[in-house]
Amino acid sequence: MENYGQVIKIKDYIVEVEFLTQEKPQINSILILKDNHETKLMGIKWSSPEVLVCMAVSGHNELFRGAVVYDTKKPLMIPVGPSVLSRIMNIFGEDKDGLGEISRVIERSIFSQTAKVSDIKANQQIIETGVKAIDLFCPIIKGGKTGFFGGAGVGKTMLLSEILHNIINKEREKNVSVFCGVGERSREGHELYKELASTKVLDSVSLIFGTMADNPSVRYLTSHAAATVAAYFRDEMHKDVLFFIDNVFRYAQAGNELSLLTGSIPSEDGYQATLISEMANFHERLVPKGDNFITTLEAIYLPADDILDQAVQSVFDYLDTSVVLSRDIYRQGLMPSIDVLMSSSNTVSAEMLGSEHYNTVLASQALLKKAASLERIVSLVGETELSEEDRVLYERSKKLKNYMTQNFFVSSDQTGKPGVFVPVKQTIEDVKDIISGKHDQIPTYKFAYIGSIKETVK
């Protein structure tokens, strides 16, 4: 307790503390208020040899100029291991599910070293999600990172929840999941919790939330806390981890809010100059290491539906698969609203997918690109003015788009229709038949929201 300082400046959640003692706190060390230990500050940088700039992570309303704070000489610690499975907590390890205190027998700092390049393990195994559009056009690689890009209300969270629902039961003795909620609504977290409980998979999931109602310091640190929990499962418990984060843009946004409060000069699009390094520090912790994997699936909000936003662009370098959700497709009533021509994956190659799957993807993309070029003609003069060949291709493209729709398990309570898991082999077979014209005689509307084409001919 000999490391003490005085608060000399408060600017919202950024606090400057003067230390005149010989021994100074370390960066990321937690400081506590002398008269209220629930008020915590975290040191982020030295503005001078005596003044430490901190961010208030809790109880900032209790602070005042002249307040005495002490250095705990420890970073922020969070409980890890079996005790956090089936539980909801915040960055302080406090329970948010009303089920009582979470055991802190095993704790780790929310900040840790990234894995050495020599320890990172490459992998070429595809994870089957049961979602037709993803498994066909942009497969997810085990140990890789997948981003789901979309504006407000186009189905990012629902798609993320559906994938979690579909793959979490696979090899449950070896797999665990970590769900990180950054800056999203409490309602969405509550709905996810109920869904996991009802499907009896909650005992293999840990949930860490920093909601939009929390201060930017908490929102910023939540992603690092969740990464610590995932890394412990990978390294100490030797589990394969499915890491879900909703939403990475809110992580960047929280960092920007803190940067503005510190008076830092902004960079592109008004974002903090440290945006790139912050994204690197987070993503490089979520890698396969040794014999175990962290497979990351992250939602990325598009402000004003702008995929060129600098915070959004800073994520692309770390992704193996990018899934783009379109508002135009959503307005057509097609869910999931995935724009398969905008989406991409490093896994799309003959070596990774096999020749049949790869050739089907190429043929499908060629058909959809041709249909997109015909859209303007159709909008001006109507489909009947197309040549016979173009009319057939255009109709097949609409059947293919309808076929890519799907009823989800996680939305069955709202839609009243049961969810369906479609094996990728079935998807490839059906798409090949659509492209070849085998089902030209079936009306287009019958292809919407089905599992297999077999359902249209019953």
C-alpha positions as CSV (number, residue, x, y, z in Angstrom):
1,M,0.0,0.0,0.0
2,E,3.1,2.3,0.0
3,N,2.5,3.2,-3.7
4,Y,0.0,6.0,-3.3
5,G,-1.0,9.0,-5.5
6,Q,-3.5,11.8,-5.8
7,V,-6.1,12.4,-8.4
8,I,-5.3,15.7,-10.1
9,K,-7.6,15.7,-13.1
10,I,-10.9,13.9,-14.1
11,K,-12.3,14.0,-17.6
12,D,-15.3,11.6,-17.6
13,Y,-13.7,8.1,-17.6
14,I,-10.1,9.3,-17.9
15,V,-8.3,10.1,-14.7
16,E,-4.9,11.6,-14.2
17,V,-3.1,10.5,-11.0
18,E,0.1,12.1,-9.7
19,F,2.7,9.8,-8.0
20,L,5.5,11.4,-6.0
21,T,6.7,8.2,-4.5
22,Q,9.9,6.6,-5.6
23,E,8.2,3.3,-6.7
24,K,5.7,3.8,-9.6
25,P,2.8,1.6,-10.7
26,Q,3.1,-0.5,-13.8
27,I,1.0,0.0,-16.9
28,N,-2.2,-2.0,-16.6
29,S,-1.9,-2.1,-12.8
30,I,-5.1,-1.6,-10.9
31,L,-5.4,1.4,-8.6
32,I,-8.1,1.6,-5.9
33,L,-9.6,4.5,-4.1
34,K,-8.4,4.7,-0.4
35,D,-11.9,5.2,0.9
36,N,-13.8,3.0,-1.5
37,H,-12.1,-0.2,-2.8
38,E,-14.9,-0.7,-5.3
39,T,-13.6,2.3,-7.3
40,K,-10.9,0.9,-9.6
41,L,-8.6,2.6,-12.1
42,M,-6.3,1.1,-14.6
43,G,-3.1,2.8,-15.7
44,I,-2.8,3.1,-19.4
45,K,0.2,5.5,-20.0
46,W,2.5,8.0,-18.4
47,S,2.0,11.6,-19.5
48,S,5.1,12.7,-17.5
49,P,7.4,11.0,-15.0
50,E,5.0,11.7,-12.2
51,V,1.5,11.6,-13.8
52,L,-0.2,8.4,-14.8
53,V,-3.2,8.5,-17.1
54,C,-5.8,6.0,-16.0
55,M,-9.2,4.8,-17.2
56,A,-11.9,4.3,-14.6
57,V,-13.2,0.8,-14.8
58,S,-15.7,1.0,-11.9
59,G,-17.1,3.6,-9.5
60,H,-15.9,6.7,-11.3
61,N,-18.7,8.8,-9.8
62,E,-16.9,8.5,-6.4
63,L,-13.7,10.2,-7.7
64,F,-12.8,13.8,-7.0
65,R,-9.7,15.9,-7.2
66,G,-7.3,15.3,-4.4
67,A,-8.6,11.7,-3.8
68,V,-5.9,9.3,-2.6
69,V,-5.5,6.1,-4.6
70,Y,-3.3,3.1,-4.0
71,D,-1.5,0.7,-6.4
72,T,-2.5,-2.9,-5.9
73,K,0.5,-4.0,-7.9
74,K,-1.7,-6.4,-9.8
75,P,-3.5,-6.2,-13.2
76,L,-7.2,-6.9,-13.5
77,M,-7.8,-10.6,-12.8
78,I,-10.6,-12.8,-14.0
79,P,-11.6,-16.3,-12.9
80,V,-11.0,-19.0,-15.5
81,G,-11.4,-22.8,-15.8
82,P,-14.4,-25.1,-15.0
83,S,-16.0,-22.6,-12.6
84,V,-16.9,-20.2,-15.4
85,L,-18.7,-22.7,-17.6
86,S,-22.5,-22.2,-17.7
87,R,-22.0,-18.8,-16.0
88,I,-22.4,-15.2,-17.1
89,M,-19.9,-12.7,-15.7
90,N,-18.4,-9.3,-16.3
91,I,-14.7,-8.3,-16.5
92,F,-14.4,-8.4,-12.7
93,G,-15.5,-12.0,-12.5
94,E,-18.8,-10.9,-10.8
95,D,-21.8,-13.1,-11.6
96,K,-24.5,-11.6,-13.8
97,D,-26.9,-14.6,-13.8
98,G,-28.1,-14.5,-10.2
99,L,-26.6,-17.9,-9.4
100,G,-24.2,-16.8,-6.8
101,E,-20.5,-16.0,-6.6
102,I,-18.1,-17.5,-9.2
103,S,-15.2,-19.4,-7.7
104,R,-11.9,-17.6,-8.1
105,V,-9.7,-20.6,-7.2
106,I,-8.0,-20.1,-10.6
107,E,-7.4,-16.5,-11.9
108,R,-5.5,-15.0,-14.7
109,S,-4.7,-11.5,-15.9
110,I,-6.9,-10.2,-18.6
111,F,-3.7,-9.3,-20.5
112,S,-1.2,-12.0,-21.5
113,Q,1.5,-12.6,-24.1
114,T,0.5,-13.7,-27.6
115,A,1.6,-17.1,-28.8
116,K,4.9,-17.5,-30.5
117,V,4.8,-18.0,-34.2
118,S,6.5,-21.4,-33.8
119,D,3.7,-22.6,-31.5
120,I,0.9,-21.7,-33.9
121,K,-0.6,-24.7,-35.6
122,A,-1.9,-24.6,-39.2
123,N,-5.0,-26.5,-40.0
124,Q,-7.1,-27.4,-43.1
125,Q,-10.2,-28.9,-41.4
126,I,-13.6,-27.4,-42.3
127,I,-16.3,-27.0,-39.7
128,E,-19.8,-27.9,-41.0
129,T,-22.3,-25.4,-39.7
130,G,-25.5,-26.7,-41.3
131,V,-26.2,-23.3,-42.8
132,K,-26.3,-23.8,-46.6
133,A,-25.0,-20.4,-47.8
134,I,-22.0,-20.6,-45.4
135,D,-21.0,-24.2,-45.9
136,L,-21.2,-23.8,-49.7
137,F,-19.7,-20.4,-50.5
138,C,-17.7,-19.4,-47.4
139,P,-16.8,-22.4,-45.3
140,I,-15.4,-21.9,-41.8
141,I,-12.0,-23.4,-41.0
142,K,-11.2,-24.9,-37.7
143,G,-8.8,-22.7,-35.8
144,G,-9.5,-19.8,-38.2
145,K,-11.4,-16.5,-37.9
146,T,-14.7,-15.7,-39.5
147,G,-16.3,-12.3,-39.6
148,F,-20.0,-11.5,-40.1
149,F,-20.4,-8.0,-41.5
150,G,-23.7,-6.2,-41.6
151,G,-25.6,-3.1,-40.6
152,A,-28.2,-2.8,-37.8
153,G,-31.0,-5.4,-37.9
154,V,-29.9,-7.6,-40.8
155,G,-29.4,-10.8,-38.7
156,K,-25.7,-10.9,-37.6
157,T,-26.5,-11.9,-34.0
158,M,-29.1,-14.5,-35.1
159,L,-26.7,-16.0,-37.6
160,L,-24.0,-16.2,-34.9
161,S,-26.4,-17.8,-32.5
162,E,-27.5,-20.3,-35.0
163,I,-24.0,-21.4,-35.8
164,L,-23.2,-21.7,-32.1
165,H,-26.4,-23.8,-31.7
166,N,-25.5,-26.1,-34.6
167,I,-21.9,-26.9,-33.8
168,I,-21.6,-26.7,-30.1
169,N,-22.8,-30.2,-29.6
170,K,-20.1,-31.7,-31.7
171,E,-17.5,-33.6,-29.6
172,R,-18.7,-31.9,-26.4
173,E,-16.1,-33.7,-24.3
174,K,-13.3,-31.9,-26.2
175,N,-15.0,-28.6,-27.1
176,V,-16.1,-25.6,-25.1
177,S,-17.4,-22.2,-26.1
178,V,-16.8,-18.7,-25.0
179,F,-19.3,-16.0,-25.9
180,C,-18.1,-12.4,-25.6
181,G,-20.7,-9.6,-25.7
182,V,-19.2,-6.2,-26.3
183,G,-21.4,-3.2,-26.4
184,E,-24.6,-5.0,-27.3
185,R,-28.1,-5.0,-25.7
186,S,-28.7,-6.8,-22.5
187,R,-31.9,-8.2,-24.1
188,E,-29.8,-10.1,-26.7
189,G,-27.6,-11.6,-24.0
190,H,-30.7,-12.7,-22.1
191,E,-32.2,-14.3,-25.2
192,L,-28.9,-16.1,-25.9
193,Y,-28.7,-17.4,-22.3
194,K,-32.3,-18.8,-22.5
195,E,-31.6,-20.4,-25.9
196,L,-28.4,-22.2,-24.6
197,A,-30.2,-23.3,-21.4
198,S,-33.2,-24.7,-23.4
199,T,-31.0,-26.7,-25.7
200,K,-29.0,-28.1,-22.8
201,V,-25.6,-26.9,-24.0
202,L,-25.1,-24.2,-21.4
203,D,-22.8,-26.4,-19.3
204,S,-20.1,-26.1,-22.0
205,V,-20.4,-22.4,-22.5
206,S,-18.9,-19.4,-20.7
207,L,-20.4,-16.0,-21.2
208,I,-18.7,-12.6,-20.6
209,F,-20.6,-9.4,-21.2
210,G,-19.9,-5.7,-21.3
211,T,-23.2,-4.2,-22.5
212,M,-23.8,-0.9,-24.2
213,A,-24.9,0.5,-20.8
214,D,-21.4,-0.1,-19.4
215,N,-18.7,2.6,-19.6
216,P,-16.2,2.5,-22.5
217,S,-13.4,1.1,-20.2
218,V,-15.5,-2.0,-19.4
219,R,-16.6,-2.4,-23.0
220,Y,-13.0,-2.1,-24.2
221,L,-11.6,-4.6,-21.7
222,T,-14.4,-7.2,-22.1
223,S,-12.9,-8.7,-25.3
224,H,-9.5,-9.1,-23.6
225,A,-11.1,-10.8,-20.5
226,A,-12.9,-13.2,-22.8
227,A,-9.7,-13.9,-24.7
228,T,-8.0,-14.8,-21.4
229,V,-10.8,-17.3,-20.6
230,A,-10.5,-18.9,-24.0
231,A,-6.7,-19.1,-23.8
232,Y,-6.9,-20.9,-20.5
233,F,-9.3,-23.5,-21.9
234,R,-6.9,-24.0,-24.9
235,D,-3.6,-24.1,-23.0
236,E,-4.3,-25.5,-19.6
237,M,-7.4,-27.7,-20.1
238,H,-6.4,-28.7,-23.6
239,K,-9.8,-28.0,-25.2
240,D,-10.8,-26.8,-28.6
241,V,-12.6,-23.5,-28.2
242,L,-15.3,-21.9,-30.2
243,F,-14.9,-18.2,-29.5
244,F,-17.9,-15.9,-30.4
245,I,-17.8,-12.2,-30.1
246,D,-20.6,-9.7,-30.7
247,N,-19.6,-7.0,-31.6
248,V,-16.0,-6.2,-32.7
249,F,-16.9,-2.8,-34.0
250,R,-18.1,-1.9,-30.4
251,Y,-14.6,-2.8,-29.2
252,A,-13.0,-0.4,-31.7
253,Q,-15.7,2.2,-30.8
254,A,-14.9,2.0,-27.0
255,G,-11.2,2.4,-27.7
256,N,-12.1,5.5,-29.8
257,E,-14.1,7.0,-27.0
258,L,-11.2,6.5,-24.5
259,S,-8.8,7.9,-27.0
260,L,-10.9,11.1,-27.5
261,L,-11.1,11.6,-23.7
262,T,-7.3,11.4,-23.5
263,G,-6.9,14.1,-26.1
264,S,-5.1,11.9,-28.6
265,I,-4.9,13.1,-32.2
266,P,-7.3,10.9,-34.3
267,S,-6.3,9.1,-37.5
268,E,-8.4,7.9,-40.5
269,D,-12.1,8.4,-40.2
270,G,-11.6,10.0,-36.9
271,Y,-10.6,6.8,-35.2
272,Q,-7.7,6.5,-32.7
273,A,-4.2,6.3,-34.1
274,T,-3.7,3.0,-32.2
275,L,-6.6,1.2,-33.8
276,I,-4.5,-1.2,-35.9
277,S,-2.3,-2.2,-32.9
278,E,-5.4,-2.7,-30.7
279,M,-7.0,-5.0,-33.3
280,A,-3.7,-6.9,-33.6
281,N,-3.3,-7.3,-29.8
282,F,-6.8,-8.8,-29.5
283,H,-6.8,-11.0,-32.6
284,E,-3.4,-12.4,-32.2
285,R,-4.4,-13.9,-28.9
286,L,-7.0,-16.1,-30.6
287,V,-4.9,-18.6,-32.5
288,P,-4.5,-22.4,-32.6
289,K,-1.6,-23.4,-30.3
290,G,-0.1,-26.8,-29.8
291,D,-2.7,-29.5,-30.4
292,N,-5.7,-27.3,-29.6
293,F,-7.6,-24.7,-31.5
294,I,-9.5,-21.4,-30.9
295,T,-12.0,-21.0,-33.7
296,T,-13.2,-17.4,-33.8
297,L,-16.6,-16.2,-35.1
298,E,-17.1,-12.4,-34.8
299,A,-19.9,-10.1,-35.7
300,I,-18.8,-6.7,-37.1
301,Y,-21.4,-3.9,-37.2
302,L,-21.2,-1.7,-40.4
303,P,-22.0,1.9,-39.4
304,A,-24.4,3.3,-42.0
305,D,-23.9,0.0,-43.9
306,D,-20.4,1.3,-44.9
307,I,-18.0,-1.6,-45.3
308,L,-15.2,0.8,-46.1
309,D,-15.4,2.3,-42.6
310,Q,-11.8,2.3,-41.1
311,A,-12.7,0.3,-38.0
312,V,-14.4,-2.3,-40.2
313,Q,-11.4,-2.5,-42.6
314,S,-9.0,-3.0,-39.7
315,V,-10.6,-6.4,-39.0
316,F,-10.2,-7.9,-42.5
317,D,-6.5,-8.6,-42.2
318,Y,-7.1,-11.2,-39.5
319,L,-10.0,-13.1,-41.1
320,D,-9.9,-16.4,-43.1
321,T,-13.6,-16.1,-44.0
322,S,-15.7,-12.9,-44.5
323,V,-19.5,-13.2,-44.6
324,V,-21.3,-10.1,-45.7
325,L,-25.0,-9.6,-44.9
326,S,-27.0,-7.4,-47.3
327,R,-29.8,-5.0,-46.4
328,D,-31.2,-5.3,-50.0
329,I,-31.4,-9.1,-49.6
330,Y,-32.9,-8.7,-46.1
331,R,-35.7,-6.5,-47.6
332,Q,-36.5,-9.2,-50.1
333,G,-37.4,-11.4,-47.1
334,L,-34.5,-13.8,-47.7
335,M,-32.8,-15.0,-44.5
336,P,-30.0,-15.4,-43.8
337,S,-29.4,-12.3,-45.9
338,I,-25.9,-13.3,-47.1
339,D,-24.5,-11.7,-50.2
340,V,-22.6,-14.6,-51.5
341,L,-20.8,-12.5,-54.2
342,M,-19.5,-10.1,-51.6
343,S,-18.5,-12.9,-49.1
344,S,-15.2,-14.7,-49.4
345,S,-13.1,-17.4,-47.8
346,N,-9.5,-18.6,-48.0
347,T,-10.8,-22.1,-48.0
348,V,-12.4,-21.9,-51.4
349,S,-9.9,-24.0,-53.4
350,A,-9.9,-27.5,-55.0
351,E,-7.3,-28.6,-52.5
352,M,-9.4,-27.6,-49.4
353,L,-12.9,-28.4,-50.6
354,G,-12.5,-31.1,-53.2
355,S,-13.1,-30.7,-56.9
356,E,-16.9,-31.3,-56.7
357,H,-17.5,-28.6,-54.1
358,Y,-15.1,-26.1,-55.6
359,N,-16.6,-26.5,-59.1
360,T,-20.1,-26.1,-57.7
361,V,-19.1,-22.8,-56.0
362,L,-17.6,-21.5,-59.3
363,A,-20.6,-22.4,-61.3
364,S,-23.0,-20.9,-58.7
365,Q,-21.0,-17.6,-58.6
366,A,-20.9,-17.4,-62.4
367,L,-24.7,-17.9,-62.5
368,L,-25.3,-15.2,-59.9
369,K,-22.9,-12.8,-61.6
370,K,-24.7,-13.3,-64.9
371,A,-28.1,-12.7,-63.2
372,A,-26.8,-9.5,-61.6
373,S,-25.8,-8.2,-65.0
374,L,-29.4,-8.9,-66.2
375,E,-31.0,-7.2,-63.3
376,R,-31.0,-3.7,-64.9
377,I,-32.5,-5.0,-68.1
378,V,-35.3,-6.8,-66.1
379,S,-35.9,-3.6,-64.0
380,L,-36.4,-1.5,-67.2
381,V,-38.2,-3.7,-69.7
382,G,-39.2,-6.8,-67.7
383,E,-38.1,-10.4,-67.7
384,T,-40.1,-11.3,-70.9
385,E,-37.7,-9.1,-73.0
386,L,-34.8,-11.4,-72.2
387,S,-33.6,-14.0,-74.7
388,E,-34.8,-17.5,-74.0
389,E,-31.3,-18.5,-72.8
390,D,-31.0,-15.5,-70.5
391,R,-34.5,-16.0,-69.2
392,V,-33.7,-19.6,-68.2
393,L,-30.5,-18.5,-66.4
394,Y,-32.3,-15.7,-64.7
395,E,-35.0,-18.0,-63.4
396,R,-32.4,-20.5,-62.1
397,S,-30.6,-17.7,-60.3
398,K,-33.8,-16.8,-58.4
399,K,-34.3,-20.5,-57.5
400,L,-30.7,-20.6,-56.2
401,K,-31.2,-17.5,-54.1
402,N,-34.4,-18.8,-52.7
403,Y,-32.8,-22.2,-52.0
404,M,-30.1,-20.4,-49.9
405,T,-32.8,-19.3,-47.4
406,Q,-33.2,-21.4,-44.3
407,N,-35.3,-21.7,-41.2
408,F,-33.2,-21.3,-38.0
409,F,-33.5,-23.2,-34.8
410,V,-32.9,-20.1,-32.7
411,S,-35.7,-18.2,-34.4
412,S,-38.3,-21.0,-34.4
413,D,-40.1,-19.4,-31.5
414,Q,-40.7,-16.3,-33.5
415,T,-41.4,-17.9,-36.9
416,G,-43.3,-20.9,-35.8
417,K,-41.2,-23.0,-38.2
418,P,-38.7,-25.7,-37.0
419,G,-35.0,-25.1,-37.7
420,V,-33.1,-27.4,-40.1
421,F,-29.5,-28.5,-40.3
422,V,-28.5,-29.2,-43.9
423,P,-25.4,-31.3,-44.6
424,V,-23.0,-29.8,-47.0
425,K,-23.2,-32.8,-49.3
426,Q,-26.9,-32.3,-49.7
427,T,-26.4,-28.6,-50.4
428,I,-23.9,-29.4,-53.1
429,E,-26.1,-32.0,-54.7
430,D,-29.1,-29.7,-54.7
431,V,-27.2,-26.7,-56.1
432,K,-25.8,-28.8,-58.9
433,D,-29.3,-29.9,-59.9
434,I,-30.6,-26.3,-59.9
435,I,-27.7,-25.1,-62.1
436,S,-28.0,-28.0,-64.5
437,G,-31.8,-27.3,-65.0
438,K,-33.0,-30.5,-63.4
439,H,-35.7,-28.6,-61.5
440,D,-36.7,-26.0,-64.1
441,Q,-40.3,-27.3,-64.0
442,I,-40.6,-26.5,-60.2
443,P,-42.0,-23.0,-59.4
444,T,-39.4,-20.6,-58.0
445,Y,-41.4,-19.9,-54.8
446,K,-41.2,-23.5,-53.7
447,F,-37.4,-23.2,-53.2
448,A,-37.7,-20.7,-50.4
449,Y,-37.1,-21.8,-46.8
450,I,-36.6,-25.5,-47.4
451,G,-33.9,-27.9,-46.3
452,S,-33.5,-30.2,-49.3
453,I,-35.1,-29.9,-52.7
454,K,-36.8,-33.2,-51.9
455,E,-39.2,-31.2,-49.9
456,T,-40.5,-29.5,-53.0
457,V,-41.5,-32.7,-54.7
458,K,-43.3,-34.4,-51.9
